[in-house]
Amino acid sequence: MIALIDCNSFYASCHQVFRPDLRGKPVAVLSNNDGFVVARSAEAKALGIGDLQPFFKVAPLLRRHKVAIFSSNYPLYGDLSCRVMDTLRPFSPNMEVYSIDETFLMMDGLPAEGKAYAQRMRQTVWQHVRIPVSVGIAPTKTLAKVANRVAKKVPSTNGVCVLDEHQKWEWALRRLKVTDVWGIAGRLARRLAELNIHTAWDLATSHPKHVRRHCNVNVEKTIAELNGTACLALEEVPPAKQQIYCTRSFGQKATTIEPVLNALSVYSARAAEKLRQQQHLALSVHVFIHTSPHAPNFHSDSRIAQLPYPTNDTRVITAMVRAVGCALFQEGHAYIKAGVGLTDIISQEAHQYDLFHPGQPARADRLMAVLDQVNRRHGNGTLYLAAQGITRPWAMRQQYRSPEYTTRWTDLPVVYC
């Protein structure tokens, strides 16, 4: 059996941890640059606030109902996510952290009374981190996703659903649309509709080979998973990313080249840091900039450039990105967004260097290790390249940003006794 533990309205719940006065009240979290609503508490959803709604459209509704509004605070979310995962780790020797707010646990060999064990998980996470979670338990990862959805949607489950028998998951699948199944959306759902498959139960009872001919092998695996046959193993060590992108919108439009290059330098540094974390090297960079698609004379341009040698050195990557940025920038445009992607990623340990080029020097490895160590110990941005700029007027708008309660000394909460 496999358990899926999913944090309820995770981003909104993170803000409620340090604002207990907001428990049971509507909370909305905005995207980068305060552009869209990306997370809502259950109370906010009940007001009819949809996901990914433009903020300017729903702002009157939010204020009318006194919804607490927060800008995205990723350092806070990342730290509380780690605390949730660390709290859950003792409950099973086999664990896959699937996303920032979801994790799979292997339940084989654990106490037979799965529901009571799952309730203990929920209570422990609430006691230690004050984040509410739901638990779904089933024979496969896909059915565990279904069980978790039932745990969230059906109040009588008290946050835990165990689908350990065929008739139980049949009951759930008959009540779900096919688009509610993990991995089924968009174009794939339209193809299934052409095959008269509209519900999760339709998919589970369809002929796997027939569906595969019209879709792909992954859908065939999904059908097997919906029938209790495990096809997706737990990934205890997440696979390395094949591409790493860092993109952001600007807080104010950039009409000169300097803020664009500063932003690209910041994004290069962030992407290079992630590349080093997974001990990989990049062979090329992808750079893009564009104006607002809603403004007249929309302009967008991008370019891929090859690095001089496989590297994760922030200095080399930033120099190449700035050179590409200079070539892309055109006077007379007000740019609103830029991005940097590292592509053609290879393992640093297994890479075989060119016979005629020594590759990245050992001195660069040591320098980058010191850079990362200082920034981990003293906070992001303690050491950075001058190319990133001292002041950043182009930085994202975060009008409703909350303190970084757990990751910045100056933001530590104060307790009065």
C-alpha positions in Angstrom: 0.0 0.0 0.0 1.1 3.6 -0.7 0.1 6.7 1.2 -0.1 10.2 -0.4 0.1 13.0 2.1 -0.9 16.3 0.7 -0.9 19.7 2.5 -4.3 21.4 2.4 -4.1 24.8 0.6 -0.4 24.8 1.3 0.6 28.4 0.5 -2.4 29.8 2.3 -1.8 27.5 5.3 1.8 28.6 5.6 0.7 32.2 6.2 -1.9 31.0 8.8 0.9 29.2 10.8 2.2 32.6 12.0 -1.2 34.3 11.7 -3.4 32.1 13.8 -6.0 34.9 13.8 -6.6 34.0 10.1 -7.6 30.4 10.9 -11.1 29.7 9.5 -11.0 32.9 7.4 -10.5 33.5 3.7 -6.9 33.8 2.6 -5.6 34.3 -1.0 -2.0 34.1 -2.2 -0.8 36.0 -5.3 1.7 34.9 -8.0 5.1 36.5 -8.8 4.6 40.2 -9.3 1.2 40.0 -7.6 -0.4 39.2 -11.0 -2.7 36.2 -10.3 -4.4 34.3 -7.4 -2.4 31.1 -7.2 -3.6 29.7 -3.8 -6.8 30.0 -1.7 -7.9 28.7 1.6 -11.1 26.7 1.7 -13.0 29.8 2.9 -11.7 31.8 -0.1 -12.7 29.1 -2.5 -16.2 29.1 -1.0 -16.5 32.8 -2.0 -16.2 31.8 -5.7 -12.6 32.9 -6.1 -11.2 30.8 -8.9 -7.6 29.6 -9.4 -5.3 31.7 -11.5 -7.8 34.6 -11.6 -6.1 38.0 -12.5 -5.7 39.9 -9.3 -7.0 43.2 -10.7 -10.3 41.5 -11.7 -11.0 39.9 -8.3 -9.5 42.6 -6.1 -12.9 44.3 -5.4 -14.4 40.9 -4.4 -11.4 40.1 -2.1 -11.7 43.5 -0.4 -15.5 43.3 -0.1 -15.2 39.9 1.8 -12.1 41.1 3.8 -9.9 38.3 2.3 -6.4 38.3 3.7 -4.1 38.9 0.7 -0.4 37.8 0.6 2.3 37.9 -2.0 4.2 34.7 -2.7 6.9 34.0 -0.1 8.9 31.1 -1.4 11.6 31.0 1.3 8.8 30.5 3.9 7.0 27.8 1.8 10.3 25.9 1.2 11.3 25.9 4.8 7.8 24.8 6.1 7.7 22.1 3.4 11.1 20.7 4.6 9.7 20.7 8.2 6.6 18.8 7.0 8.7 16.2 5.2 11.1 15.8 8.1 8.1 15.2 10.4 6.7 12.5 8.1 10.0 10.7 7.5 9.9 8.6 10.6 6.6 7.1 9.6 8.1 5.0 6.8 11.6 4.0 5.6 10.6 4.6 2.0 9.6 8.1 1.0 9.3 10.1 -2.2 9.0 13.9 -2.0 6.8 14.5 -5.0 6.4 18.2 -4.8 6.6 21.1 -2.3 3.3 20.0 -0.6 3.0 16.3 -1.5 4.9 13.1 -0.6 4.4 9.4 -1.1 5.1 6.9 1.7 5.4 3.1 1.3 3.1 1.5 3.8 4.1 -2.1 3.3 5.1 -3.8 6.6 3.6 -1.0 8.7 0.7 -1.3 11.1 -2.3 -3.1 9.6 -4.7 -0.4 10.8 -3.8 2.1 8.1 -6.5 4.6 9.0 -5.4 5.0 12.6 -1.8 5.3 11.5 -2.7 7.9 8.9 -4.6 9.9 11.6 -1.4 9.8 13.7 0.5 11.3 10.7 -2.0 14.1 10.4 -2.0 14.9 14.1 1.9 14.8 14.3 2.3 17.2 11.4 -0.3 19.5 12.9 1.4 19.4 16.3 4.9 20.0 15.0 4.3 22.3 12.0 0.7 23.5 12.3 0.0 22.6 8.6 -3.2 20.6 7.9 -2.8 17.6 5.7 -4.9 15.0 4.0 -3.9 11.3 3.6 -5.0 8.9 0.8 -3.9 5.2 1.0 -4.3 2.7 -1.9 -2.4 -0.1 -3.7 -1.0 2.3 -6.4 0.2 5.9 -6.6 -2.6 6.8 -9.0 -5.2 5.4 -6.7 -3.5 7.0 -3.7 -4.1 10.3 -5.6 -7.7 9.4 -5.9 -8.0 8.5 -2.3 -6.4 11.8 -1.3 -8.9 13.7 -3.3 -11.7 11.9 -1.6 -10.1 12.7 1.8 -10.1 16.4 0.9 -13.6 16.6 -0.6 -15.6 14.3 1.7 -15.9 15.7 5.2 -17.0 12.4 6.8 -13.5 10.9 6.0 -11.9 13.3 8.6 -9.0 13.8 6.2 -8.1 10.2 5.7 -9.3 7.8 2.9 -8.2 4.2 2.5 -9.1 2.5 -0.8 -7.9 -1.0 0.0 -10.7 -2.9 -1.8 -12.0 -3.0 -5.4 -15.5 -1.8 -4.5 -14.1 1.1 -2.5 -12.1 2.5 -5.4 -14.9 1.8 -7.8 -17.2 4.0 -5.7 -14.6 6.8 -5.9 -13.8 6.4 -9.7 -17.5 6.5 -10.6 -17.7 10.0 -9.1 -14.6 11.5 -10.7 -14.2 13.1 -14.1 -11.5 11.7 -16.2 -9.6 15.0 -15.9 -9.5 14.4 -12.1 -7.2 11.4 -12.8 -3.5 12.1 -12.2 -1.8 12.9 -15.5 -5.0 13.3 -17.6 -5.7 16.8 -18.9 -6.0 19.0 -22.0 -5.3 17.3 -25.3 -5.2 13.8 -23.7 -8.6 14.3 -22.2 -10.0 15.4 -25.5 -8.7 12.2 -27.2 -10.3 10.1 -24.5 -13.6 11.9 -24.9 -13.5 10.9 -28.6 -13.3 7.3 -27.3 -16.4 8.0 -25.1 -14.3 8.0 -21.9 -15.6 10.8 -19.7 -15.2 9.5 -16.1 -12.4 7.9 -14.2 -14.4 4.7 -14.1 -14.8 4.8 -17.9 -11.0 4.9 -18.1 -10.5 2.1 -15.6 -12.8 -0.2 -17.4 -11.6 0.6 -21.0 -9.4 -1.7 -23.0 -5.8 -0.8 -22.3 -4.3 -1.7 -25.7 -7.1 0.0 -27.6 -6.6 3.2 -25.6 -2.8 3.0 -26.0 -3.2 3.0 -29.8 -5.0 6.3 -29.6 -3.0 7.9 -26.8 0.3 6.6 -25.4 1.9 4.0 -23.1 1.5 6.2 -20.0 -2.3 6.1 -20.3 -2.1 2.3 -20.5 -0.1 2.3 -17.2 -2.7 4.7 -15.7 -5.4 2.2 -16.5 -3.5 -0.6 -14.8 -2.9 1.6 -11.8 -6.6 2.4 -11.6 -7.2 -1.3 -11.4 -4.8 -1.8 -8.5 -1.7 -3.0 -10.5 1.3 -0.8 -9.5 3.3 0.5 -12.5 4.9 3.5 -10.9 7.6 2.9 -8.4 8.6 5.2 -5.5 11.4 7.5 -6.5 13.3 8.0 -3.3 16.0 9.9 -5.1 14.4 12.5 -7.4 15.9 12.5 -11.0 18.1 15.3 -11.9 16.4 18.1 -14.0 17.2 18.1 -17.7 16.6 21.8 -18.0 16.7 24.6 -15.3 14.8 27.8 -15.9 14.6 31.0 -13.9 12.0 33.6 -15.2 10.3 36.5 -13.6 8.2 39.5 -14.5 9.6 43.0 -13.7 8.0 45.2 -11.1 8.2 48.1 -13.5 8.8 48.1 -17.3 12.4 48.4 -18.5 13.0 50.7 -21.4 16.8 50.8 -21.1 19.3 47.9 -21.4 20.8 48.1 -17.9 17.9 46.8 -15.8 17.3 44.0 -18.3 20.9 42.9 -18.1 20.9 43.1 -14.3 17.8 40.9 -14.2 19.3 38.4 -16.5 22.4 38.3 -14.3 20.3 37.5 -11.2 18.4 34.8 -13.0 21.7 33.3 -14.3 23.0 33.1 -10.8 19.9 31.4 -9.5 19.9 28.9 -12.3 23.6 28.2 -11.8 23.1 27.6 -8.1 20.4 25.0 -8.8 22.7 23.4 -11.4 25.5 23.0 -8.8 23.0 21.6 -6.2 22.4 18.6 -8.5 26.1 18.4 -9.4 25.6 18.9 -13.1 27.1 21.1 -15.9 25.3 23.0 -18.7 26.4 23.1 -22.3 24.1 25.9 -23.5 21.9 28.7 -22.3 18.5 29.9 -23.5 17.7 33.6 -23.0 14.4 35.4 -23.8 12.9 38.8 -23.2 9.5 40.2 -24.1 7.1 43.1 -23.7 3.6 42.9 -22.3 1.4 40.8 -24.6 -1.5 43.2 -23.8 0.4 46.3 -24.9 0.5 47.5 -28.6 3.6 46.5 -30.7 4.2 43.3 -28.7 7.8 42.2 -29.0 9.4 39.0 -28.0 12.8 37.5 -28.8 14.9 34.6 -27.7 18.2 32.9 -28.5 20.1 29.8 -27.6 23.9 30.1 -27.2 26.5 27.4 -26.6 28.8 27.9 -23.6 32.6 27.8 -24.1 32.8 24.5 -22.2 30.5 22.5 -19.9 30.2 24.6 -16.8 28.2 25.5 -13.6 30.4 28.6 -13.0 28.1 31.6 -12.3 30.6 33.9 -13.9 30.9 32.1 -17.2 27.2 31.5 -17.5 26.4 35.2 -16.6 28.9 36.5 -19.1 27.3 34.5 -21.9 23.8 35.4 -20.9 24.6 39.1 -20.8 26.2 38.9 -24.3 23.0 37.3 -25.6 20.9 39.8 -23.7 22.7 42.7 -25.5 22.0 41.1 -28.8 18.3 40.6 -28.0 17.6 44.1 -26.6 16.0 46.7 -28.9 15.5 50.3 -28.2 12.0 51.6 -28.2 10.4 48.7 -26.3 9.2 48.5 -22.7 10.2 45.0 -21.5 8.2 43.3 -18.8 9.7 39.9 -18.5 12.9 38.0 -19.0 14.2 34.5 -18.4 17.3 32.3 -18.5 17.3 28.6 -19.1 20.2 26.1 -18.7 19.9 23.3 -21.3 21.9 20.3 -22.5 22.6 19.4 -18.8 25.1 16.6 -18.1 26.4 15.0 -14.9 29.6 16.6 -13.6 30.9 13.4 -12.2 30.4 11.3 -15.3 31.4 14.0 -17.9 34.3 13.2 -20.1 36.2 16.4 -21.1 37.4 17.3 -24.6 40.9 16.2 -25.4 41.9 19.7 -26.5 40.2 21.7 -23.6 40.7 21.2 -19.9 37.1 22.2 -19.1 36.1 24.0 -16.0 39.2 24.6 -13.8 39.3 23.2 -10.2 39.8 26.8 -9.0 36.3 27.7 -10.3 34.8 24.6 -8.5 36.4 25.8 -5.2 35.2 29.4 -5.7 31.6 28.4 -6.4 31.6 26.1 -3.4 32.6 29.0 -1.2 30.0 31.2 -2.8 27.3 28.7 -2.1 28.5 28.0 1.4 28.5 31.7 2.4 25.0 32.2 0.9 23.6 29.2 2.6 25.0 30.2 6.0 24.3 34.0 5.9 21.3 34.2 3.5 20.8 34.4 -0.3 22.4 37.4 -1.8 25.2 37.8 0.8 27.7 37.3 -2.0 26.8 38.1 -5.6 28.2 39.3 -8.9 28.4 43.1 -9.4 26.7 42.5 -12.7 23.5 41.8 -10.7 23.3 45.4 -9.6 23.2 47.0 -6.2 19.7 48.4 -6.3 17.0 46.5 -8.2 14.1 48.9 -9.1 13.0 46.3 -11.7 12.4 43.6 -9.0 9.0 42.0 -8.7 6.1 43.8 -7.1 5.4 42.1 -3.7 3.1 44.6 -2.1 1.6 42.1 0.3 4.7 40.2 1.2 4.8 38.6 4.7 7.9 38.2 6.8 10.2 35.2 6.2 9.5 34.0 9.7 11.8 31.0 9.7 14.6 31.9 7.3 15.7 35.4 8.2 16.9 36.6 11.6 15.3 40.0 11.3 11.9 38.3 10.6 11.8 35.9 13.5 8.4 36.1 15.3 8.3 37.7 18.7 6.5 35.9 21.5 5.2 37.8 24.5 4.9 35.9 27.7 
